[in-house]
Amino acid sequence: MVRNRNARPSKGFTLIELLVVIAIIAILIGLLLPAIQKVREAAARAQCTNNLKQWGIALHNHHDSLGAFPSTTGFTKGWGLLPVMLPYMEQDNLFRLINFNLAIDSAANIPVLQAKIKGFHCPSDPFPTQLPGRGLPVGSAPTASSSTTTFTVTHYVGSFGDGAILAENVGFTNAGNASFTNYGCGGCTPASSLCTQPTSGFGGGANHRGMFNYTNALPNGVAGVKIAHVTDGTSNTIIFGHTSGIAMGFDNVWAASTGSANGTSLPMNYNIKASLQQGSFYCPGCAVGTPWRGRGFQSHHAGGSVFAMADGSVVFLRETIDMKTYNALGSRSGGEVVSIP
């Protein structure tokens, strides 16, 4: 065979050309990733918004059927808000498994506490939905379970409003007149004369001004708040909000009373950054039974959190919201003049 001397050998990529191509691809990926992440977060936030919309509808169906929003069994049996709402969330089978006559920590109810339920969790939250060492409300305080026993948590909790928070020591609720001046009526101690005592413990007490009361003390003489009690207007009152899988307290169990309500008297997302940095729930100086840093609403959505209002609407509030406005939205009967920012 005669070789063609004029034929040029095929030329491959040089190392420099290959590196340039790789660099270009890396730049394109770097440009695309933020856009992809934004799309994914937008989809997750839309799903979370829909979840809270369903909770809002369920709450109103409960009110229509029974004449009031749900209440808890406090520390007597320990059942929270979500179990009694199961029939209104198309979860009748799980509802029938619950023996409400038994305490929440009874052996017969353990499978219920470990159930995974669609619509109870936010897709933006990266942490496990089942966690060990959860606290259950037995007697007069939550008691931690075995660290080997896992219970399912929830990312959606009711609002106890603008109440003072037990053991909080940074001045949002327990600095008397200074708290009231800076943050509104939620920022007052029980001894303050500036407003009606809003709470005992974490949003409990007959004079709480939110929508739910985890201790089951009777607000206004009834076991559950009614729409008629929302004198600030249902469109201006938070009824359900968000919590974080890492920044919430140890007593968040989806079916329990103690983890069923948070409030507006801590700034939104107050404990997220510190908990992420530590890699676990952050609450230096807190006793096991008083994890006050987890009592505010918090989420893994960028810049704020999603809330259901008492009229059934759903809004996204920015974490930079003024604290007086935020506390006013937490109160159902504070007499404040406020609108959604």
HELIX and SHEET records of a PDB file:
HELIX    1   1 LEU A   15  LEU A   66  1                                  52    
HELIX    2   2 LEU A   81  MET A   85  1                                   5    
HELIX    3   3 LEU A   86  MET A   89  5                                   4    
HELIX    4   4 ASP A   92  LEU A   97  1                                   6    
HELIX    5   5 ALA A  107  ASN A  109  5                                   3    
HELIX    6   6 ILE A  110  LEU A  113  1                                   4    
HELIX    7   7 ASN A  177  TYR A  183  1                                   7    
HELIX    8   8 PRO A  219  GLY A  221  5                                   3    
HELIX    9   9 ILE A  227  HIS A  229  5                                   3    
HELIX   10  10 THR A  234  ASN A  236  5                                   3    
HELIX   11  11 ILE A  272  GLN A  278  1                                   7    
HELIX   12  12 TRP A  292  GLY A  294  5                                   3    
HELIX   13  13 MET A  323  GLY A  330  1                                   8    
SHEET    1   A 2 GLN A 130  PRO A 132  0                                        
SHEET    2   A 2 THR A 150  THR A 152 -1                                        
SHEET    1   B 2 GLY A 135  VAL A 138  0                                        
SHEET    2   B 2 ALA A 141  ALA A 144 -1                                        
SHEET    1   C 5 ALA A 261  GLY A 263  0                                        
SHEET    2   C 5 TYR A 156  GLY A 161  1                                        
SHEET    3   C 5 ILE A 238  HIS A 242 -1                                        
SHEET    4   C 5 GLY A 304  MET A 309 -1                                        
SHEET    5   C 5 VAL A 314  ARG A 318 -1                                        
END                                                                             
